Amino acid sequence: MINLAGPIALLFPGQGVQKPGMGKNLHDRYPAARRAFERAEEVLEMPIRRLCFEGPVEELNRTDIIQPCVMTVCWAAYEVWRESYGLENVQVTAGHSLGEIGALAAAGSIPWETALLLVKERGRIMAQAAHDQPGGMIAIVDLDEAQVEAVRAQASAKGQLWVANRNADVQFVLSGEVAAVQEAEKLALAAGARRALILTIPLPAHTPLMAKAAAAFRKVVDKLPLKTPSIPILANATGEAMRTVASLQEELRHQMLRQVDWARTMVSMRTMEVRTVVELGPGRVLASLAAKHIPGVDTWNAEELFIDFADPVPA
């Protein structure tokens, strides 16, 4: 049984969690989720349900498609959470990269419809960046920070490479030019990494190579009618709580360029004495990280809460 006494953190995943079939169980079981999918299709003018439920995977993996699709699944899960459990003890929210925009919506800083349109434009800009500045990303597991830095430095002989994500003490993502990413895969495995996986993201996200895309996205962000968040939003770049419109603008304007420091985000959740973490989106990547790095925390994802242990809901 989920602990609703709080403090509760709602988390939103980023690109990379997509898979055909995502969100279908929620859609078929809960009217609130169906309404979210229907509204998303109206707002985005995209066949979101077909893409999420059927793929094909080659189309679903496109940056301009996957970002609004993942955000729609997150919105559907959020609406089911809100109707099922309410928001009384939700005291903080955060999202990983793309998911940070879902966190803004959950905190009331932008409507979900605005979040969808923002993400659609973000995906379009990043897809163009992948065309103009091809690159790649690689996840490395079970090397510490010094070992990853050694891999990065050595692989940089093949091209520019940065640490794009610090997801945990022994889980990192490198991002940069393709040849450098490919070299990092070999070097990481040779150094003893349990896993070195090149991601299906064909661009150097969260690096200075995204400067052109970031400038284009900044123009979109500057037009957003942002509101003061109703609860703190933990920033990707610092893990610190954002409580003002100015802090949200600063984070979004530089989001494509800056490292995602999810390890610091988890430190902040520990400091805030978060007792329950709920990942509202496909999979349980963030919930699993929290389970490993926040002592005593109760972790859930949408399928566990609303599908595996839920009573049937009439159509």
C-alpha positions as CSV (number, residue, x, y, z in Angstrom):
1,M,0.0,0.0,0.0
2,I,1.3,3.4,-1.0
3,N,2.3,5.8,1.9
4,L,0.3,9.0,1.3
5,A,1.4,10.7,4.6
6,G,4.1,12.5,2.7
7,P,6.3,14.2,1.8
8,I,5.6,12.9,-1.7
9,A,7.7,13.6,-4.8
10,L,6.2,13.3,-8.3
11,L,8.9,12.5,-10.9
12,F,8.7,12.7,-14.7
13,P,11.1,10.8,-16.9
14,G,12.8,12.0,-20.1
15,Q,13.6,10.7,-23.6
16,G,14.7,7.1,-23.7
17,V,11.9,5.5,-21.8
18,Q,9.7,5.1,-24.8
19,K,8.3,1.8,-26.0
20,P,5.3,0.8,-28.2
21,G,2.3,0.2,-26.0
22,M,3.2,2.8,-23.4
23,G,0.2,4.3,-21.7
24,K,-2.3,1.9,-23.3
25,N,-3.2,0.2,-20.0
26,L,-3.9,3.6,-18.4
27,H,-5.9,4.8,-21.4
28,D,-8.0,1.6,-21.5
29,R,-8.7,1.5,-17.7
30,Y,-9.1,5.1,-16.6
31,P,-11.4,7.8,-18.1
32,A,-9.1,10.5,-16.8
33,A,-6.2,9.1,-18.9
34,R,-8.4,8.8,-22.0
35,R,-9.4,12.4,-21.7
36,A,-5.7,13.4,-21.4
37,F,-4.9,11.4,-24.6
38,E,-7.8,12.8,-26.5
39,R,-7.0,16.4,-25.5
40,A,-3.3,15.9,-26.4
41,E,-4.3,14.8,-29.9
42,E,-6.4,17.9,-30.3
43,V,-3.7,20.2,-29.0
44,L,-0.8,18.6,-30.9
45,E,-2.6,17.6,-34.0
46,M,-0.8,14.3,-33.9
47,P,-2.0,10.7,-33.8
48,I,-0.6,10.3,-30.3
49,R,-2.5,7.1,-29.4
50,R,-1.4,5.3,-32.5
51,L,2.2,6.3,-32.0
52,C,2.3,5.5,-28.3
53,F,0.3,2.2,-28.5
54,E,1.5,0.8,-31.9
55,G,4.7,2.6,-32.9
56,P,6.4,1.5,-35.1
57,V,9.5,1.8,-32.9
58,E,11.5,3.5,-35.7
59,E,8.9,6.3,-35.8
60,L,8.5,6.4,-32.1
61,N,12.2,6.9,-31.6
62,R,12.3,10.1,-33.6
63,T,13.1,13.0,-31.4
64,D,10.3,15.2,-32.7
65,I,7.8,12.4,-32.1
66,I,8.9,10.8,-28.9
67,Q,9.0,14.0,-26.8
68,P,5.3,14.9,-27.1
69,C,4.4,11.2,-26.8
70,V,6.3,10.7,-23.6
71,M,4.8,14.0,-22.2
72,T,1.3,12.8,-23.1
73,V,1.8,9.5,-21.2
74,C,3.1,11.5,-18.2
75,W,0.0,13.8,-18.3
76,A,-2.3,10.8,-18.5
77,A,-0.6,9.3,-15.4
78,Y,-0.7,12.6,-13.6
79,E,-4.4,13.0,-14.1
80,V,-5.1,9.4,-12.8
81,W,-2.9,10.2,-9.8
82,R,-4.7,13.5,-9.1
83,E,-8.2,11.8,-9.3
84,S,-7.1,8.8,-7.3
85,Y,-5.0,10.3,-4.6
86,G,-5.1,14.1,-4.8
87,L,-2.2,16.5,-4.3
88,E,-2.4,17.3,-0.6
89,N,0.9,15.7,0.4
90,V,2.8,16.3,-2.8
91,Q,5.5,18.6,-1.7
92,V,8.1,18.6,-4.5
93,T,8.4,17.6,-8.1
94,A,11.2,17.0,-10.6
95,G,11.7,15.7,-14.1
96,H,14.7,14.4,-15.9
97,S,15.6,16.6,-19.0
98,L,12.4,16.5,-21.1
99,G,10.5,15.5,-17.9
100,E,11.4,18.8,-16.3
101,I,8.6,20.4,-18.4
102,G,6.2,17.9,-16.9
103,A,7.3,18.9,-13.5
104,L,6.5,22.5,-14.3
105,A,3.0,21.5,-15.3
106,A,2.6,19.4,-12.1
107,A,3.6,22.4,-10.1
108,G,1.1,24.7,-11.8
109,S,3.6,26.9,-13.5
110,I,2.2,26.1,-17.0
111,P,-1.0,24.3,-18.1
112,W,-0.5,20.8,-19.4
113,E,-1.6,21.9,-22.9
114,T,1.1,24.5,-22.9
115,A,3.6,21.9,-21.7
116,L,2.7,19.7,-24.7
117,L,3.2,22.5,-27.2
118,L,6.4,23.5,-25.6
119,V,7.7,19.9,-25.8
120,K,6.5,19.6,-29.4
121,E,8.6,22.6,-30.3
122,R,11.5,21.3,-28.2
123,G,11.4,18.1,-30.1
124,R,11.3,19.8,-33.4
125,I,14.3,22.0,-32.5
126,M,16.3,19.1,-31.2
127,A,15.5,17.0,-34.3
128,Q,16.8,19.8,-36.5
129,A,19.9,19.9,-34.3
130,A,20.4,16.2,-34.9
131,H,20.4,17.0,-38.6
132,D,22.7,20.0,-38.3
133,Q,25.0,18.6,-35.6
134,P,24.9,14.8,-35.5
135,G,26.1,13.3,-32.3
136,G,25.3,10.6,-29.8
137,M,25.0,9.6,-26.1
138,I,26.2,6.6,-24.1
139,A,25.1,5.4,-20.7
140,I,27.8,4.0,-18.5
141,V,27.0,1.9,-15.4
142,D,29.3,0.9,-12.5
143,L,32.2,3.2,-13.1
144,D,32.8,5.9,-10.6
145,E,33.2,9.6,-11.5
146,A,37.0,9.5,-11.8
147,Q,36.9,6.4,-14.1
148,V,34.2,8.0,-16.3
149,E,36.3,11.2,-16.6
150,A,39.3,9.1,-17.6
151,V,37.1,7.4,-20.3
152,R,35.8,10.8,-21.4
153,A,39.3,12.3,-21.6
154,Q,40.8,9.4,-23.6
155,A,37.8,9.2,-26.0
156,S,38.0,12.9,-26.6
157,A,40.9,12.2,-28.9
158,K,38.3,11.0,-31.4
159,G,36.0,14.1,-31.0
160,Q,34.4,16.4,-28.5
161,L,32.8,14.6,-25.5
162,W,31.2,15.7,-22.2
163,V,29.5,14.2,-19.2
164,A,25.9,15.1,-19.9
165,N,24.1,13.3,-17.1
166,R,25.3,12.4,-13.6
167,N,22.4,10.1,-12.7
168,A,24.0,8.5,-9.6
169,D,27.5,7.9,-8.2
170,V,28.1,5.1,-10.6
171,Q,25.7,5.9,-13.4
172,F,26.7,8.5,-16.1
173,V,25.8,9.5,-19.6
174,L,28.5,10.9,-22.0
175,S,27.4,13.0,-24.9
176,G,29.2,14.5,-27.9
177,E,30.5,13.6,-31.4
178,V,29.7,10.2,-32.8
179,A,33.3,8.9,-33.1
180,A,34.0,9.9,-29.5
181,V,30.9,8.2,-28.2
182,Q,31.8,5.0,-30.1
183,E,35.3,5.1,-28.6
184,A,33.9,5.7,-25.1
185,E,31.9,2.4,-25.5
186,K,35.1,0.4,-26.0
187,L,37.0,2.2,-23.3
188,A,34.2,2.0,-20.7
189,L,33.9,-1.8,-21.2
190,A,37.6,-2.2,-21.0
191,A,37.6,-0.2,-17.7
192,G,35.1,-2.7,-16.2
193,A,31.8,-1.0,-16.8
194,R,28.9,-3.4,-16.2
195,R,27.1,-1.7,-19.0
196,A,28.0,0.8,-21.8
197,L,25.0,1.4,-23.9
198,I,24.8,3.8,-26.9
199,L,21.4,5.5,-26.6
200,T,18.9,5.9,-29.4
201,I,19.3,9.7,-29.2
202,P,21.2,10.9,-32.3
203,L,22.4,14.2,-31.0
204,P,24.8,15.6,-28.4
205,A,22.2,16.7,-25.8
206,H,23.3,18.7,-22.7
207,T,26.6,19.8,-24.3
208,P,27.9,23.1,-25.8
209,L,27.3,21.6,-29.2
210,M,23.6,22.3,-28.7
211,A,24.2,26.1,-28.6
212,K,22.2,26.8,-31.8
213,A,19.3,24.7,-30.7
214,A,19.4,26.2,-27.2
215,A,19.2,29.7,-28.7
216,A,16.1,28.8,-30.7
217,F,14.5,27.2,-27.7
218,R,15.3,30.2,-25.5
219,K,13.1,32.4,-27.8
220,V,10.2,30.0,-27.1
221,V,10.8,30.0,-23.4
222,D,10.9,33.8,-23.2
223,K,7.3,33.9,-24.5
224,L,6.0,31.5,-22.0
225,P,3.4,32.8,-19.5
226,L,5.1,31.1,-16.5
227,K,3.5,31.2,-13.0
228,T,5.1,30.9,-9.6
229,P,5.2,27.1,-8.8
230,S,2.8,25.9,-6.1
231,I,5.4,23.5,-4.9
232,P,9.2,23.5,-5.3
233,I,10.6,22.1,-8.6
234,L,14.1,20.6,-8.3
235,A,16.4,21.9,-11.1
236,N,18.2,19.5,-13.4
237,A,21.4,21.5,-13.4
238,T,21.8,22.0,-9.6
239,G,19.2,19.8,-7.8
240,E,18.2,23.0,-6.0
241,A,14.5,24.0,-5.4
242,M,13.1,26.4,-7.9
243,R,10.4,28.6,-6.4
244,T,10.3,31.7,-8.7
245,V,9.5,32.4,-12.3
246,A,13.0,33.8,-12.7
247,S,14.6,30.6,-11.6
248,L,12.3,28.6,-14.0
249,Q,13.2,30.8,-16.9
250,E,17.0,30.5,-16.1
251,E,16.7,26.7,-16.0
252,L,14.7,26.3,-19.2
253,R,16.8,28.8,-21.2
254,H,20.0,26.7,-20.6
255,Q,18.4,23.3,-20.3
256,M,19.8,21.9,-23.6
257,L,23.3,23.0,-22.8
258,R,23.7,22.1,-19.1
259,Q,24.5,18.7,-17.5
260,V,21.6,16.9,-15.8
261,D,22.8,16.3,-12.3
262,W,20.1,13.8,-11.1
263,A,22.4,12.7,-8.3
264,R,22.1,16.1,-6.7
265,T,18.3,16.0,-7.2
266,M,18.2,12.8,-5.1
267,V,20.3,14.5,-2.4
268,S,17.8,17.3,-2.3
269,M,14.9,14.8,-1.9
270,R,16.8,13.2,1.0
271,T,17.3,16.6,2.6
272,M,13.6,17.4,2.2
273,E,12.8,14.0,3.9
274,V,10.8,12.7,1.0
275,R,9.1,9.5,2.0
276,T,7.3,8.5,-1.2
277,V,8.5,8.8,-4.8
278,V,6.0,8.3,-7.6
279,E,7.3,8.2,-11.2
280,L,4.5,9.3,-13.5
281,G,5.4,8.1,-17.0
282,P,6.6,5.0,-18.8
283,G,8.9,2.6,-16.9
284,R,10.5,3.1,-13.5
285,V,14.0,4.4,-14.3
286,L,13.8,7.3,-11.8
287,A,11.9,5.3,-9.2
288,S,14.7,2.6,-9.3
289,L,17.4,5.3,-8.8
290,A,15.5,6.7,-5.9
291,A,15.1,3.2,-4.3
292,K,18.9,2.7,-4.4
293,H,20.0,6.2,-3.3
294,I,17.3,7.5,-0.9
295,P,17.3,5.4,2.3
296,G,13.9,4.2,3.4
297,V,11.9,5.8,0.5
298,D,8.8,4.1,-0.8
299,T,9.0,4.0,-4.6
300,W,6.2,3.5,-7.2
301,N,5.6,3.9,-10.9
302,A,2.3,4.5,-12.7
303,E,1.8,0.8,-13.8
304,E,2.4,-0.5,-10.3
305,L,0.0,2.0,-8.8
306,F,-2.8,2.0,-11.3
307,I,-2.5,-1.3,-13.2
308,D,-0.8,-4.1,-11.3
309,F,-2.6,-3.5,-7.9
310,A,-5.6,-1.6,-9.1
311,D,-9.2,-2.8,-9.1
312,P,-10.8,-2.9,-12.6
313,V,-12.3,0.4,-13.6
314,P,-15.5,0.2,-15.8
315,A,-15.1,1.8,-19.3
